[in-house]
Amino acid sequence: MRTYIKRAAAGSPQRRLDVEDTVRSMIAEIAERRDAAVREYAERLDGWKSEFRVSQDKIDSTAARLPETFKEDFAVCKRQVQDFARRQLESFRELEAEVAPGITLGHRHIPVRYVGCYIPGGKYPLISAAIMSIGTARVAGVPNVIGCAPPRDEDGIYGPTLYALNSAGAEEIYCLGGVQALASMAYGCVGMAAVDMITGPGNAFVSEAKRQLFGTVGIDLLAGPTEICVVADDSADPALVATDLLGQAEHGPDSPAWLVTTSEDFGRAVLEHLEMQLAGLPTREVASLSWRDHGEILVVGDDDAAIAACDEYAPEHLEVMTRRDDYYLANLTNYGSLFVGEETTVAYGDKGIGTNHTLPTSKAARYTGGRWVGKFMKTVTYQRMTRAASREFAPIASRQCEAERLLAHQITADVRSVRFAAD
């Protein structure tokens, strides 16, 4: 049995259609008019009329002005994320096996050659996103990485973001935002080389641009407005749960925040604390809209029902605060990243505890995980055969080709039967 103490408002399909149409028009115009269209969008949408490529002098002078504490903290976060990525990379292994006499099959892991990383900078400049994309790509062995971020003001990219892009390992940095940044990286505009893959989180327009550009280039995943789900029972602190829900709700007015609980009294206590905390929250103008339109509190009968509900939400971030945290860890299946126990919080993952913060949203966690070092690698296969093995397999392949009416295919097998018959 499920009971909603609070339920989200119904979404608007028209809003998504409007976003799709806007992005489609922008991409088509940039593909046709290239730099001229990019410059027009940059000026119209971001008020940017200056050069797009950021000079090394600008990078150095910006870094010199930043507090040492910021640089030290950034270094800790970068080290944590890259160390975990290296450990993930160590779990890879290449494969070669003789699966039958004379037939050797294998696979190799090859880094993507050229990656473009987008760092959003709207209401909140997500500095740590540079580590998650550029820093992880570098660990994967990507040889060419460029970074894009929108201008914050007439001075260009937000200073700490610019420092982060450079420190994380971007070879080239461009002051360019939104759809025009992603399309420029995909098509090779304003001095960029066309990349093989684009990465990065962003708003609905950025996410839609990645979706529409997929195929022209590869993407890491579609990461739209951020989501949080907390599953908690009455052993948890309702005030802390409310705090964590609001911690993600401030991202934007379209960011869902969900609570799944096995106790109705606990759910109502969380709602009470949440409303009290909203009153004094510095970012309440945004968070209140998010909670009003996208917040939910769901009461279920037991732990298994809570697990089923969480798997249906398939949230980007999932926090567990229960008496049976290990049971949830062992049985939950659909989430981007899991935060186990009250000691952890989504903000730790967002800023650099070590796991990557670019994660699946909009129920995509049903079929994919988030960005990790493997997203920047291609697993490619190969095969090698002896002449005897080729001769033996040729008749099998020939008959299969004939059954499929692929007669030119069949000939390629038959000629090998003849060619190697003398052996």
Secondary structure, DSSP 8 states (H G I E B T S, - for coil): --EEEE------HHHHHHHHHHHHHHHHHHHHHTHHHHHHHHHHHH---S-SB--HHHHHHHHHHS-HHHHHHHHHHHHHHHHHHHHHHHT---EEEEEETTEEEEEEEEE-SEEEEE---SSS--TTHHIIIIIHHHHHT-SEEEEEE-EEETTEE-HHHHHHHHHHT-SEEEE--HHHHHHHHHHT-TT----SEEE---SHHHHHHHHHHBTTBEES----S--EEEEE-TTS-HHHHHHHHHHHHTT-TT--EEEEES-HHHHHHHHHHHHHHHHH-TTHHHHHHHHHHHEEEEE-SSHHHHHHHHHHH--SEEEEESTTHHHHHHH----SEEEESTT--HHHHHHTSSS------TTGGGT-----GGGGEEEEEEEEE-HHHHHHHHHHHHHHHHHTT-HHHHHHHHHHHHHTTT-
